[in-house]
Amino acid sequence: MDNDHRDMPSFWRSPAGLALLVALAVMGFYLLTEHTAHVFGVLPYLLLFACPLMHLFMHHGHGRHGHGSDDDEQRRQ
């Protein structure tokens, strides 16, 4: 039963997936060439938006910086 799932081709290698990739590439090229001023005008806001995202994802272990519980210290002794 699991073999049936592995034998299926990836969506990105199907004709529809390849057509979608080509369409996305053409749209991206169009956006960069025709709307360069708009794209570059948004970059400062993207940097500001990246700050809280980096804080959320990079401080996922905040509060666990070597502060073990009492059980950890008893095990070490």
FENJO-V918618 format. One record per pair of residues at least 4 apart in sequence whose C-alpha atoms are under 7 Angstrom apart, sorted by sequence separation. I is the first residue (numbers start at 1). GAP is how many residues later the second one is. If there is no record, write none. Layout:
i->{I:I}
gap->{GAP:GAP}
This chain:
i->{2:3:4:9:10:13:14:15:16:17:18:19:20:21:22:23:24:25:26:27:28:29:30:31:32:35:36:37:38:39:42:43:44:45:46:47:49:50:51:52:53:54:55:56:68:69:70:71:72:73:12:13:31:68:11:12}
gap->{4:4:4:4:4:4:4:4:4:4:4:4:4:4:4:4:4:4:4:4:4:4:4:4:4:4:4:4:4:4:4:4:4:4:4:4:4:4:4:4:4:4:4:4:4:4:4:4:4:4:5:5:5:5:6:6}
